[in-house]
Structure formats: structure tokens, C-alpha cells
Amino acid sequence: MELVLQTPSQKWDMMMARVKPVARTVFMVLAVLALGTVLMMLAQAAQTNANEFDDSASKVEGWIKGNLGKTIILGGLIFALAAFAWTRDFKLLFLPLIAAVVIGVVIGIINSSFTAVI
């Protein structure tokens, strides 16, 4: 006879299978609301004058938008071209391009959110 221990996720799945779908939905909504409330409380408790990380943020932004970021993306593209030539897998070719676009968009969103006027 073999002893099999259930993982916490398996226990959670078995418990949720016993609960009716409506109750499960209500439980999930309450859990999301509770998580949102906790996150809002933490954000309220952590409010500061929001200028502690300006130097570091501008330095990282300069790296990403400047020569260092361009060099890293170019190196990733060269590596991806070499890997593509070796494996003929298009995923390896487009992954650095997608990463560069995503990084650029995320930095733009972060900059616009910090400079937004309320």
C-alpha cells in the first residue's frame, strides 16, 4: 500500500469541488474583495511624499532608454538570431523583439502614470 500525501492545491481543489457553484462564486468574490481591501490598507499605510526613489528611477530609466538598454537588446537579438540559425525555432527569433517592445511600453506607462496630473 502506498501513502500519498495531497498537496495544498489538491486539498483546495477537492474542497471547492464539494461546494456548490453559486457558493463558490460568492466565496471567490469575497476573497478578491478582501484581498483588495488589504492591498488598499497597505497602500494607505505606505504613503510617503513619493520622492525617495526618484534618483534610482531616473538612473534605471536612463539605462533602459540609453546606450546600455540598446546594447542589451542588440545582444539579445544577436543571440536570438544565432539560436534561430541553430534550431530553426521562430519563437527564439521573436522573443527579444517582443521583450524590447514590452519594456518600452511598460516604461512609457510608468512614466505617464507618475507624471499624471490629478
Secondary structure, 3 states (H helix, E strand, C coil): CCCCCCCHHHHHHHHHHHCCHHHHHHHHHHHHHHHHHHHHHHHHHCCCCCCCCHHHHHHHHHHHHCHHHHHHHHHHHHHHHHHHHHHCCHHHHHHHHHHHHHHHHHHHHHHHHHCCCC
